[in-house]
């Protein structure tokens, strides 16, 4: 039975809330039960922001994720320090290596360090770093279909989504490719 608990975390303005919303809507369109719960620091842009997404085959009892995190997608060092310890053994850790060069403290999780800011710039839009992370997550888990993520883009971004779809598709593809490039996976301990 599927029960996925995902934390998306970073500085305000890095797109962690929209990343969580895309995960939640995409999973919902795939027929799963979902919750999305945001949390902000005192200021949104530049302050700490994170959200929790629960994806389940059965009704979700609570939107709060306090422990037993199956995946942490972290965009900055404070988020790595805060949420890495909440991962279950064997959990998935996706780290923005553009801003985080500290290795994971945990050796019992699957870690991917991905230079998403540089990759987003090569895709032509630096605001796509979160979407590159999403592409990596989709490739590694296979939980949500790409078509339903694209439907989620239309839901989350509304009329602006028409101009974004080509760039989103490119960013999803790049994220999927990154997890297969050995240069971005830290050596096992």
N, C-alpha and C positions, 0 to 999 in steps of 0.2 A: 504494500500500500504506500503510495507516494505521500510524503510529508516533507516539503522543502521549506526551510527557514533561511531567508536571505537578508543580509544587512548590506545596504549600499551607503557608503559614508565618505565624506570629504569636506572641503570648504564650501560655503555657500557660493553659488555661481558656477560650480563644476558640473551641474546637471544631475546630481545624485537623486533628487526628488523625481525628475522626469524619467530617469532610469528605472526607479522603483515603480512608477506608474506604468511604464511600458511593459515591465515584467508582469505586473498585476493584470493589466488589460489583456495582454497576449495570452496569459494562462487562462483567464476567464473565457476568452474567445475559443480556447482549446477545450473548454468544458470543465475546467477545474474550479474548485471553491478557492477563493482568494481573499486576503486582506492586505491592505497597504496602510502603514501607520508612519506619518512623518514626525520628525523631531528637529527643532531648530535651536541654534544658539541665540543670543540676544540680537544679533544682526544677521540678516540672511546672507547677503553677498560678502564673502570674506570670513564670516563666522563659521562655526562648526554646524554641519547639517548631516543628518542621516535619516534613513527610513528603513523600516522592516517590511518585508513582503513574505507572507505565508502562502504557499501553494499546496493544496491538498485534494485528494480524491473524495474526502468526506468533509462535512461542515467544519469550519475552523472555530474552535471554542474561544480563542482570544487573539486579538491582533498584536498583542505585546510579545516581543521576543526578548527574553531575559538570558537564556542560555540555550544550549543544544543547537547552535547555529550551524547549518549545513554548508553555507557559502557566505563569505565576506568579500565584498567588492570594495576595496579601499583606494581612495584617490590621493591620500596624503599621509604623512607620518603619524600625526596624532590619532588618526583613525586606525592605522595599523596597530598602534600600541593599545588602543582601547578595545578593539574587537577581535584581534587574533586569538586571544585567550578564551573567547566564548565559543570558538569552533569545536565541533565534535571531532574526535580522532578520525582521520580519513576525510575530513571536510575539505572544501575547496576554498583556496585563498587567491584572489586576483588582485594584484597590486600595481598601481601606476608607478612604474619605475622611472618615469620622467621626473617625479618629485620625491620618490622614496628610494634611497640606495641602501637602507638598512636591511640585512637579511632577516628572514623570519626567525623568531625565537623558537617556534614549534617545529619539530622534525616529524611529527605524526600527522601532518596535513599535506595536501597536494597544493604546492605553491607555483603560481605563474607570475613573473614580473614582466610587465608589458609596457613599452614606451609609448603610451597612447597619445600623449600630447604631440610628439614628433610625428607619429603616424597620422594623426588628425590633420596636421599641417600639410602632410604629403597628399592627403585626400582633398585638400583645398578649403577646409573649414575647421579651425581649431576648436570649435564648439562641439565637434563630433567625438571627442575623446571618450565620453560616456557611452556613445553608441558603439565604438570599437570594443569597449569592455563588454557591452551587451552581446556583440557578435562572438566574442571569446566564450562567454558563458553559454550561449546557445550551442556552440560547437562542442563544448565539453560535456554538456548535460543532455542535450536533445529533448528537453522537457517541453519546450514551447516551439511551435512551428514558425518558420520565417514569415509565412503569409499572414499569420495572426499577429505577429509583431508589426508588420506593415499596416494592418488594420488598426492596431493600437496607436501607431504614429498618427494616423488620421484622427483618432479620438483625442489623444493628448494634445496635439498641436493645432487641431482645427484647420481653418482655411490656410494657415501658413504651411501646412504639411505638403501641399502640392509642389511648392518650390523646394522642399527638402527631400523628397522621396529618392531621387537619384543619388544624392549625397549620402543618405541613410543606407541605401543598398551597398554603396561602395564601402562605407565604414563597417557595416556588418560583415562584408566579405573579408575586409582586412583583419578584423578581429578574429574571424574564424581561421585565417591563415597564420596569424601570430602564434597561436597555441601549438602549432606544429613545427615551429622554428626553434631548434634547440638553443639558439643564442638567448632566448628570453625565458628559459626555464632554469632556475638555480639547480646546481648539482645536489644530488641527494647526500644526506649526511652519512 
